[in-house]
Structures are given as structure tokens and as C-alpha cells.
Amino acid sequence: MGLFRRWKPKGKMYSLKCTQCGSGFLSSYNLEAPICGKCLQKAKSLDSTIDHEKACIKCGTQGVIYGKEYCYSCYFGFQKKE
């Protein structure tokens, strides 16, 4: 029975250092700008954060995506068709 055999990666594995926090991690790709999983999740969550102080430049509603100038519906094209 081969149920308890150890997993071995196929191909090369690279030991990389995160450019954001400096922690080490393994990847099967030789990344040009390595970023670890924790820092990647932080970057993704910033993209889903809403800045309520700004107004959308397209429709004028309050609340835009952090670092952008559009609200969710304008940025992703969810406008109502008239």
C-alpha cells in the first residue's frame, strides 16, 4: 500500500525570501519579485477595502476601492443598463 509514502515535489524547488516581510518560503517557480502567502493575502485584502471618504469619479457614489478612483460597480462593470 502506497498510502503513507512521503510526498516529493516534481521538478525544481526554489528557496525564496519575501520582498515585503523578509521571511523565507518554498516555491516551484523562480519568482522575480517573491512574495509570501501572508503578504499576498494582505495585498489582496487591501484591494477589497472600501475608502468611504472618496466619491466615484464615474457615478459619484461614496465609497471607492482603496487605492482606486471607482466604486465596485463601476470598476467591475456592474452598472445598471437603462
Secondary structure per residue as TSV (DSSP state, phi and psi in degrees):
chain	resnum	aa	ss	phi	psi
A	1	M	-	360.0	128.7
A	2	G	-	-100.9	26.4
A	3	L	T	-69.5	-31.0
A	4	F	T	-107.7	22.1
A	5	R	-	-72.9	150.5
A	6	R	-	-75.8	143.2
A	7	W	-	-77.0	133.3
A	8	K	-	-126.4	132.1
A	9	P	-	-69.4	146.6
A	10	K	S	-96.1	133.8
A	11	G	S	88.7	-167.6
A	12	K	-	-84.4	150.1
A	13	M	-	-120.1	138.0
A	14	Y	E	-114.8	136.3
A	15	S	E	-94.4	114.0
A	16	L	E	-119.1	161.7
A	17	K	E	-118.3	127.8
A	18	C	-	-63.0	133.7
A	19	T	T	-76.9	-17.1
A	20	Q	T	-87.9	-54.8
A	21	C	T	-108.7	-15.6
A	22	G	-	88.4	2.4
A	23	S	-	-80.3	153.5
A	24	G	E	-90.0	149.5
A	25	F	E	-155.0	164.1
A	26	L	E	-102.1	144.4
A	27	S	E	-145.4	150.1
A	28	S	S	-87.8	-0.8
A	29	Y	S	-117.8	142.2
A	30	N	-	-86.5	88.6
A	31	L	-	-74.9	141.4
A	32	E	S	-75.3	-39.7
A	33	A	S	-125.6	82.8
A	34	P	-	-66.9	138.6
A	35	I	-	-139.9	131.3
A	36	C	-	-76.0	171.4
A	37	G	H	-63.6	-38.9
A	38	K	H	-64.9	-46.1
A	39	C	H	-68.0	-32.9
A	40	L	H	-65.4	-40.6
A	41	Q	H	-65.7	-37.4
A	42	K	H	-63.2	-42.3
A	43	A	H	-65.3	-38.9
A	44	K	H	-66.8	-39.2
A	45	S	H	-70.0	-30.7
A	46	L	H	-64.3	-33.3
A	47	D	H	-70.9	-21.8
A	48	S	T	-102.1	6.2
A	49	T	-	-85.7	139.3
A	50	I	E	-102.4	132.3
A	51	D	E	-96.1	104.3
A	52	H	E	-77.5	-11.5
A	53	E	E	-81.0	-22.5
A	54	K	E	-97.7	156.1
A	55	A	E	-110.3	148.3
A	56	C	-	-65.4	135.3
A	57	I	T	-78.6	-14.1
A	58	K	T	-93.6	-48.9
A	59	C	T	-110.7	-15.7
A	60	G	-	88.0	1.1
A	61	T	-	-74.1	149.9
A	62	Q	E	-74.6	144.9
A	63	G	E	97.2	99.3
A	64	V	E	-115.6	162.9
A	65	I	E	-66.0	136.3
A	66	Y	T	-55.7	125.7
A	67	G	T	83.9	0.2
A	68	K	S	-118.0	178.1
A	69	E	S	-114.5	3.1
A	70	Y	S	-120.0	153.1
A	71	C	-	-77.8	174.0
A	72	Y	H	-59.6	-46.1
A	73	S	H	-65.7	-36.9
A	74	C	H	-76.1	-38.6
A	75	Y	H	-66.2	-40.8
A	76	F	H	-97.0	0.9
A	77	G	T	78.0	36.6
A	78	F	-	-97.6	23.4
A	79	Q	-	-64.1	150.9
A	80	K	-	-75.3	135.1
A	81	K	-	-86.5	128.1
A	82	E	-	-100.7	360.0
